[in-house]
């Protein structure tokens, strides 16, 4: 679960940075942060499941 939350936070930060570099408005930054956060959380979920399946 820690992996999923960590990846979601990392994704939100990267999304906000990406939108800010593209000179987006506040709504653009929020949308990029949410989109990247969801995508990275899903990636973290898959990684977490793989870790549990193959390591434990």
ChimeraX commands (.cxc) that place a marker at each C-alpha (Angstrom):
marker #1 position 0.00,0.00,0.00 radius 0.5
marker #1 position 2.92,2.31,0.68 radius 0.5
marker #1 position 4.15,1.79,-2.88 radius 0.5
marker #1 position 0.79,2.84,-4.32 radius 0.5
marker #1 position 0.59,6.02,-2.24 radius 0.5
marker #1 position 4.21,6.90,-2.93 radius 0.5
marker #1 position 3.76,6.48,-6.66 radius 0.5
marker #1 position 0.55,8.55,-6.59 radius 0.5
marker #1 position 2.31,11.41,-4.83 radius 0.5
marker #1 position 5.29,11.18,-7.19 radius 0.5
marker #1 position 2.96,11.21,-10.19 radius 0.5
marker #1 position 1.07,14.23,-8.89 radius 0.5
marker #1 position 4.31,16.14,-8.39 radius 0.5
marker #1 position 5.59,15.23,-11.86 radius 0.5
marker #1 position 2.24,16.16,-13.41 radius 0.5
marker #1 position 2.22,19.56,-11.74 radius 0.5
marker #1 position 5.80,20.21,-12.85 radius 0.5
marker #1 position 4.95,19.20,-16.41 radius 0.5
marker #1 position 1.93,21.51,-16.56 radius 0.5
marker #1 position 3.89,24.37,-15.05 radius 0.5
marker #1 position 6.67,23.94,-17.66 radius 0.5
marker #1 position 4.01,24.15,-20.38 radius 0.5
marker #1 position 2.78,27.40,-18.81 radius 0.5
marker #1 position -0.62,26.00,-17.84 radius 0.5
marker #1 position -3.18,27.74,-15.66 radius 0.5
marker #1 position -4.09,26.55,-12.18 radius 0.5
marker #1 position -6.78,24.25,-13.57 radius 0.5
marker #1 position -4.29,22.75,-16.03 radius 0.5
marker #1 position -1.83,22.08,-13.23 radius 0.5
marker #1 position -4.53,20.41,-11.13 radius 0.5
marker #1 position -5.70,18.28,-14.06 radius 0.5
marker #1 position -2.18,17.15,-14.96 radius 0.5
marker #1 position -1.45,16.39,-11.29 radius 0.5
marker #1 position -4.63,14.31,-10.99 radius 0.5
marker #1 position -4.04,12.46,-14.27 radius 0.5
marker #1 position -0.42,11.65,-13.56 radius 0.5
marker #1 position -1.27,10.75,-9.96 radius 0.5
marker #1 position -3.90,8.22,-11.06 radius 0.5
marker #1 position -1.63,6.75,-13.74 radius 0.5
marker #1 position 1.31,6.38,-11.35 radius 0.5
marker #1 position -0.95,4.93,-8.64 radius 0.5
marker #1 position -2.09,2.23,-11.07 radius 0.5
marker #1 position 1.53,1.52,-11.96 radius 0.5
marker #1 position 2.35,1.35,-8.24 radius 0.5
marker #1 position -0.52,-1.08,-7.71 radius 0.5
marker #1 position 0.83,-3.40,-10.39 radius 0.5
marker #1 position 4.34,-3.17,-8.94 radius 0.5
marker #1 position 2.99,-3.86,-5.46 radius 0.5
marker #1 position 1.09,-6.91,-6.67 radius 0.5
marker #1 position 4.16,-8.22,-8.48 radius 0.5
marker #1 position 6.31,-7.72,-5.39 radius 0.5
marker #1 position 3.85,-9.58,-3.19 radius 0.5
marker #1 position 3.43,-12.37,-5.74 radius 0.5
marker #1 position 7.09,-13.04,-6.46 radius 0.5
marker #1 position 8.97,-11.95,-3.33 radius 0.5
marker #1 position 6.76,-13.00,-0.45 radius 0.5
marker link #1:1,2 radius 0.2
marker link #1:2,3 radius 0.2
marker link #1:3,4 radius 0.2
marker link #1:4,5 radius 0.2
marker link #1:5,6 radius 0.2
marker link #1:6,7 radius 0.2
marker link #1:7,8 radius 0.2
marker link #1:8,9 radius 0.2
marker link #1:9,10 radius 0.2
marker link #1:10,11 radius 0.2
marker link #1:11,12 radius 0.2
marker link #1:12,13 radius 0.2
marker link #1:13,14 radius 0.2
marker link #1:14,15 radius 0.2
marker link #1:15,16 radius 0.2
marker link #1:16,17 radius 0.2
marker link #1:17,18 radius 0.2
marker link #1:18,19 radius 0.2
marker link #1:19,20 radius 0.2
marker link #1:20,21 radius 0.2
marker link #1:21,22 radius 0.2
marker link #1:22,23 radius 0.2
marker link #1:23,24 radius 0.2
marker link #1:24,25 radius 0.2
marker link #1:25,26 radius 0.2
marker link #1:26,27 radius 0.2
marker link #1:27,28 radius 0.2
marker link #1:28,29 radius 0.2
marker link #1:29,30 radius 0.2
marker link #1:30,31 radius 0.2
marker link #1:31,32 radius 0.2
marker link #1:32,33 radius 0.2
marker link #1:33,34 radius 0.2
marker link #1:34,35 radius 0.2
marker link #1:35,36 radius 0.2
marker link #1:36,37 radius 0.2
marker link #1:37,38 radius 0.2
marker link #1:38,39 radius 0.2
marker link #1:39,40 radius 0.2
marker link #1:40,41 radius 0.2
marker link #1:41,42 radius 0.2
marker link #1:42,43 radius 0.2
marker link #1:43,44 radius 0.2
marker link #1:44,45 radius 0.2
marker link #1:45,46 radius 0.2
marker link #1:46,47 radius 0.2
marker link #1:47,48 radius 0.2
marker link #1:48,49 radius 0.2
marker link #1:49,50 radius 0.2
marker link #1:50,51 radius 0.2
marker link #1:51,52 radius 0.2
marker link #1:52,53 radius 0.2
marker link #1:53,54 radius 0.2
marker link #1:54,55 radius 0.2
marker link #1:55,56 radius 0.2
view
